């Protein structure tokens, strides 16, 4: 693929952030997008929505004991943990005290489905999940705690629209040295994927505004699409996000970007994985722009708004949308080149943290990605550190780091003036430039800004 430079048509003003600008941009002083390692208890906690694949401990809402085990009273501890204030698709993995456990899909008893592995938890743990679509109360909770004199679980405590889990542990002094701590791997809210909607230009039965047709996705472009259009309750009420229309998110462009995220990449250790996936726990007091920025970083993407539409680009353009030569330039306007950046902006080493599902969604640091050839060229080590809060794959994190360094080396920028026929091209499209004067042959340039005279 030809090396890509950056082209500003009209004036030297960038409207498209680079990857490193997005990854290091200051955030509003609120909870950052991502996941929490410990569940919250008490106090005022912002309402949350889970999108994509997310690891969350949840919020402890209720805890009480009941029953006997032999001669031991109050031998069963029931914890009610809310996961999201919006419906989810389901739970795909669980951990107790940082140990991965399997919950059986059969053998349901009053307190839920039994933990079937590892063996030490068998007979001592049970779990039940409510995905937020429930319309009746938990009979387990009302049956055991409906008459509790201090904190009764009443018949109207359904939790409509709230996803939660009930975990029950039976006393065992050798197994439980403290209160159990739980972690959940969650498939977040079902979302609208325009590729699965015939009405939107794709192929399938999904219909925007009919949430019963939506499905799970951890494709970051699909998640951004839903945030821009707005997240809604099952009855249609707006919850959070933007208010963009289908017209403002051109189908062909957004579908192509989503397909690129879904493309399989071969792993060095064998097998494949999707190029880009993501998950995010959103607090409803966060700005949508901050969450979108984190998701863009997770898939090496940029977004621009031009002529009333949102445009998105994953990775770099595969080809030019048009070409021009020296003869096409307006001769009465100068060409402005900028190609020698501040040395501190030339990154040649980078590392990042991401979330590791194999370690109960702990934050983990990637192996540093260094370019010794670039360090020698720059005469010093310029290292950057990132937090990839929506990324849960170490190999994906490495692909992002490589992309950040490559983009930081695209030093050359040009401001050129072209005839009106080129006005149809917008930021995030590429033009190829052939120039005898500058010795270019179909050199690709990414449009990062455009003005019209």
C-alpha positions in Angstrom: 0.0 0.0 0.0 1.4 3.5 -0.8 2.6 5.6 2.0 -0.1 8.0 3.1 0.5 11.6 3.9 -2.1 14.1 5.1 -3.7 16.7 2.8 -5.5 19.8 3.9 -7.5 21.4 1.2 -8.0 25.1 1.6 -6.5 26.0 5.0 -4.2 24.5 7.5 -6.8 23.4 10.0 -7.2 19.8 11.0 -10.8 18.6 11.8 -9.9 14.9 12.0 -8.0 13.9 15.1 -5.1 11.5 14.8 -5.0 8.3 16.8 -2.6 9.6 19.3 -4.7 12.7 19.8 -7.8 10.6 20.4 -6.0 8.2 22.8 -4.4 11.0 24.9 -7.2 13.6 24.7 -8.2 15.1 28.1 -11.5 13.7 29.3 -14.3 15.3 31.3 -13.7 14.9 35.0 -16.2 12.0 35.3 -15.9 8.3 35.4 -13.9 7.2 32.3 -15.4 4.6 29.9 -14.3 1.1 30.6 -14.7 -1.5 33.3 -14.5 -1.6 37.1 -12.5 -4.2 39.0 -14.6 -4.1 42.2 -18.3 -3.8 42.7 -19.8 -0.7 44.1 -21.7 -0.6 47.4 -23.9 2.1 48.9 -23.8 5.8 48.1 -24.9 7.4 44.9 -23.6 5.4 41.9 -24.4 6.7 38.3 -26.7 4.5 36.2 -24.9 2.4 33.6 -25.3 0.7 30.3 -23.1 -2.1 29.0 -22.3 -2.3 25.3 -20.2 -5.0 23.6 -18.3 -7.6 25.6 -17.7 -6.2 29.1 -16.2 -7.5 32.4 -18.0 -6.0 35.4 -18.3 -6.8 39.1 -21.6 -4.9 39.2 -23.2 -3.1 42.1 -24.2 -4.9 45.3 -27.8 -4.0 45.8 -28.9 -6.4 48.5 -27.3 -9.0 50.8 -29.0 -11.3 53.3 -28.7 -14.8 54.8 -31.2 -17.6 55.2 -31.5 -21.3 56.1 -29.5 -23.9 57.9 -26.7 -26.2 57.0 -26.7 -29.0 59.5 -26.8 -27.1 62.8 -25.4 -23.9 61.4 -28.0 -21.1 61.1 -28.0 -18.4 58.4 -25.8 -20.7 56.3 -26.8 -19.3 52.9 -25.7 -15.9 51.7 -27.6 -14.3 48.9 -26.1 -11.3 47.0 -28.2 -9.4 44.5 -25.8 -7.6 42.1 -27.1 -5.2 39.4 -25.1 -5.3 36.2 -26.7 -2.7 34.1 -29.6 -0.2 34.2 -30.5 -1.3 30.7 -31.2 -4.9 29.4 -28.2 -7.1 28.4 -28.0 -10.1 26.1 -26.6 -12.4 28.8 -23.6 -13.5 30.9 -21.0 -15.7 29.2 -18.5 -16.2 32.0 -18.2 -15.9 35.8 -15.5 -15.7 38.4 -15.7 -16.2 42.2 -12.8 -14.8 44.1 -10.9 -14.4 40.7 -11.4 -18.1 39.9 -13.2 -19.0 36.7 -16.4 -21.0 37.5 -18.9 -22.9 35.3 -22.6 -22.5 36.1 -24.7 -25.5 34.9 -27.5 -25.0 32.5 -29.6 -27.6 34.3 -30.4 -28.7 37.8 -32.2 -25.5 38.7 -33.2 -25.2 42.4 -34.9 -22.4 44.4 -31.7 -20.3 44.6 -30.8 -20.8 40.9 -28.5 -22.9 38.8 -25.6 -24.7 40.6 -21.9 -24.1 40.1 -20.6 -27.2 38.4 -16.9 -26.5 38.3 -14.3 -26.4 39.7 -15.2 -29.2 42.1 -14.5 -27.2 45.3 -17.5 -24.9 44.6 -19.9 -27.7 43.8 -22.7 -27.7 46.4 -21.5 -24.3 47.7 -22.5 -21.9 44.9 -25.6 -21.0 42.8 -26.4 -18.3 40.3 -29.5 -16.8 38.6 -29.4 -14.1 35.9 -32.1 -11.6 35.0 -31.3 -9.9 31.7 -33.6 -6.8 32.2 -36.5 -8.1 30.2 -38.2 -9.7 33.3 -41.8 -8.7 34.1 -42.2 -10.7 37.3 -40.4 -10.6 40.7 -37.9 -13.3 41.8 -39.9 -15.8 43.8 -36.6 -16.8 45.4 -36.1 -13.4 46.9 -39.7 -12.8 47.9 -39.9 -16.3 49.4 -36.8 -16.0 51.5 -36.9 -12.3 52.3 -40.4 -11.1 51.7 -41.1 -10.9 55.4 -37.7 -9.6 56.5 -38.4 -7.1 59.3 -35.7 -4.7 58.2 -35.3 -5.0 54.4 -38.1 -7.1 52.9 -37.9 -8.0 49.2 -41.4 -7.0 48.1 -43.5 -8.3 45.2 -43.1 -5.0 43.2 -39.3 -5.2 43.3 -39.1 -6.6 39.7 -36.3 -4.5 38.4 -37.9 -3.9 35.1 -35.2 -2.9 32.6 -32.4 -3.7 35.0 -30.1 -6.6 34.4 -29.0 -8.3 37.7 -27.6 -11.5 39.0 -28.4 -13.4 42.3 -25.5 -15.3 43.7 -25.9 -17.7 46.6 -23.1 -19.2 48.7 -23.3 -21.9 51.3 -21.1 -21.6 54.4 -17.8 -23.4 54.3 -15.1 -22.0 56.5 -12.3 -23.6 54.5 -13.7 -22.4 51.1 -14.9 -18.9 52.1 -12.3 -16.9 54.1 -14.2 -13.7 53.4 -17.4 -12.7 51.6 -17.4 -14.0 48.0 -16.4 -11.6 45.3 -18.0 -12.0 41.9 -17.0 -10.9 38.4 -19.1 -11.3 35.3 -18.3 -11.4 31.6 -21.4 -9.8 30.0 -22.7 -9.6 26.4 -24.1 -6.1 26.6 -27.3 -4.6 25.3 -28.7 -5.9 22.0 -28.0 -3.2 19.4 -29.1 -2.3 15.9 -26.7 -3.5 13.2 -27.6 -1.8 9.8 -25.9 -4.6 8.0 -28.6 -6.9 9.3 -31.5 -4.7 8.3 -33.0 -4.8 4.8 -34.8 -1.6 5.5 -31.4 0.2 6.3 -29.7 -1.1 3.2 -28.3 -4.4 4.5 -30.0 -7.8 4.6 -32.0 -9.1 7.6 -35.0 -8.5 9.8 -33.7 -5.9 12.1 -35.7 -2.7 12.2 -34.5 0.6 13.8 -36.7 1.4 16.8 -37.9 -2.2 17.3 -35.6 -3.4 20.0 -37.0 -6.9 19.9 -35.2 -7.4 16.5 -31.8 -6.2 17.8 -28.9 -8.6 18.5 -25.6 -8.6 20.5 -22.6 -7.1 18.9 -19.1 -6.1 20.1 -18.2 -4.5 16.8 -17.0 -1.0 17.8 -18.3 0.6 14.6 -21.8 -0.8 15.3 -21.6 0.4 18.9 -20.6 3.9 17.7 -23.5 3.9 15.2 -25.9 3.1 18.0 -24.5 5.8 20.3 -24.8 8.4 17.6 -28.4 7.5 16.9 -29.2 7.2 20.6 -29.9 4.3 23.0 -33.6 3.8 23.8 -35.6 1.8 26.3 -37.8 -1.1 25.0 -40.8 1.2 25.0 -39.0 3.7 22.8 -38.0 6.3 25.4 -34.7 8.0 24.8 -32.0 7.0 27.3 -28.6 8.3 26.3 -26.5 9.2 23.3 -27.1 11.3 20.2 -30.1 11.9 17.8 -28.6 11.2 14.4 -30.8 10.0 11.6 -30.1 7.1 9.2 -29.3 9.6 6.5 -26.6 11.1 8.6 -24.7 7.8 8.8 -24.4 6.7 5.2 -25.0 2.9 5.0 -22.3 1.9 2.5 -19.5 3.7 4.4 -20.5 2.5 7.9 -21.2 -1.1 6.7 -17.7 -1.2 5.1 -16.1 0.0 8.3 -18.0 -2.5 10.4 -17.0 -5.3 8.0 -13.4 -4.4 8.3 -13.6 -4.7 12.1 -15.1 -8.2 11.7 -12.4 -9.4 9.3 -10.4 -12.3 10.6 -6.7 -11.8 11.3 -4.3 -14.6 11.7 -2.6 -14.9 15.2 1.1 -15.7 15.6 0.1 -18.4 18.2 -2.3 -19.9 15.7 -6.0 -19.4 15.0 -7.7 -16.2 14.1 -9.7 -13.4 15.8 -11.7 -10.5 14.6 -9.6 -7.5 13.7 -11.3 -5.2 16.2 -13.8 -5.8 19.0 -14.7 -3.7 22.0 -16.8 -3.4 25.1 -17.6 -0.4 27.4 -19.4 0.2 30.6 -21.1 3.6 30.2 -22.1 5.9 33.1 -25.0 7.9 32.0 -23.3 11.1 33.3 -20.6 10.7 30.6 -20.4 12.7 27.4 -21.2 10.5 24.4 -18.2 12.1 22.6 -15.8 10.8 25.3 -17.1 7.2 24.9 -17.0 7.4 21.1 -13.4 8.6 21.3 -12.4 5.5 23.3 -14.2 3.2 20.9 -12.5 4.8 17.9 -9.1 4.2 19.5 -10.2 0.5 20.0 -10.6 0.0 16.2 -7.9 2.4 14.8 -10.6 4.7 13.5 -11.4 8.3 12.9 -14.7 10.1 12.5 -15.6 13.4 10.8 -18.8 15.4 10.3 -19.2 17.0 6.8 -22.2 18.4 5.1 -24.6 17.1 7.7 -23.3 13.5 7.7 -21.0 11.5 9.9 -18.1 9.7 8.1 -15.9 7.0 9.6 -12.6 5.4 8.5 -11.1 2.3 10.0 -7.3 1.9 9.5 -6.2 3.7 6.3 -8.0 4.0 2.9 -7.3 1.1 0.6 -7.3 3.3 -2.5 -7.8 6.8 -3.7 -11.2 8.3 -4.4 -9.7 10.5 -7.1 -6.4 11.7 -8.4 -4.8 15.0 -9.4 -1.6 16.2 -10.9 0.4 19.5 -10.8 -1.6 20.8 -13.7 -4.8 20.5 -11.6 -3.6 22.9 -8.9 -4.7 26.5 -9.0 -1.5 28.3 -10.0 -2.4 31.6 -8.3 -2.5 29.8 -4.9 0.7 28.7 -3.1 1.3 25.1 -1.9 2.0 25.0 1.9 4.1 22.1 3.1 4.7 21.1 6.7 6.9 18.1 7.1 9.2 18.6 10.1 7.3 18.1 13.3 8.5 18.8 16.9 10.8 15.9 17.7 8.8 15.1 20.8 5.8 14.3 18.6 7.7 11.6 16.7 6.8 8.5 18.7 9.1 5.5 18.3 8.1 3.4 21.3 4.7 2.7 22.9 3.0 0.5 25.5 -0.6 0.3 26.7 -2.8 -1.3 29.2 -5.9 -3.3 28.2 -8.4 -5.6 30.0 -7.5 -9.4 30.1 -10.5 -11.7 30.3 -8.3 -14.7 31.1 -7.3 -12.9 34.4 -10.9 -12.1 35.4 -10.7 -8.8 33.5 -7.7 -7.4 35.3 -5.9 -4.5 33.7 -2.8 -5.8 32.1 0.1 -4.1 30.3 1.1 -5.0 26.8 4.6 -5.9 25.7 6.2 -2.6 24.7 6.3 -1.9 21.0 9.7 -0.3 20.1 11.1 0.7 16.7 14.9 0.8 17.2 15.3 2.0 13.7 13.1 5.0 14.3 14.8 5.7 17.7 18.1 5.8 15.9 16.7 8.1 13.3 15.2 10.5 15.9 18.3 10.4 18.2 16.3 9.6 21.3 13.6 7.4 22.7 10.1 9.0 22.5 7.8 6.7 24.4 4.0 7.0 24.8 1.7 5.1 27.2 -2.0 4.5 26.5 -4.9 3.1 28.3 -7.1 1.0 26.0 -10.2 0.9 28.2 -12.4 -0.7 25.6 -10.0 -3.4 24.4 -9.9 -6.9 25.8 -7.4 -8.6 23.5 -3.7 -8.3 23.8 -3.1 -9.0 20.1 -5.6 -6.4 19.2 -3.9 -3.9 21.5 -0.6 -4.6 19.7 -2.2 -3.9 16.3 -3.4 -0.6 17.7 0.1 0.3 19.0 1.7 -0.4 15.7 -0.9 1.8 14.0 -0.3 4.7 16.4 3.4 4.6 15.7 3.0 4.4 12.0 0.6 7.3 12.0 2.9 9.4 14.1 5.5 9.1 11.4 3.3 10.6 8.7 5.0 13.9 9.0 4.2 15.5 5.7 1.2 17.7 5.4 0.2 19.8 2.4 -2.3 22.6 1.9 -3.3 22.8 -1.8 -6.1 24.5 -3.7 -8.0 22.5 -6.3 -10.8 23.3 -8.8 -14.4 23.1 -7.8 -14.8 19.6 -9.2 -12.8 18.4 -6.2 -15.3 19.9 -3.8 -17.2 16.6 -3.7 -14.4 15.0 -1.7 -14.3 15.3 2.0 -12.2 14.5 5.1 -11.3 10.8 5.5 -11.2 10.2 1.8 -7.9 9.9 0.0 -6.6 11.5 -3.1 -3.5 10.4 -5.1 -1.1 13.1 -6.3 1.3 12.7 -9.2 3.9 15.4 -9.4 6.9 15.9 -11.6 8.0 18.8 -9.4 7.9 16.9 -6.2 8.6 13.4 -7.7 5.4 11.8 -6.6 3.8 8.9 -8.4 0.2 8.3 -7.3 1.2 9.2 -3.8 -1.8 8.8 -1.4 -2.9 11.7 0.7 -5.6 11.6 3.4 -7.9 14.6 3.4 -8.0 15.8 7.0 -9.7 19.2 6.4 -11.5 21.0 3.6 -12.8 24.5 3.1 -14.7 26.1 0.2 -14.1 29.5 -1.1 
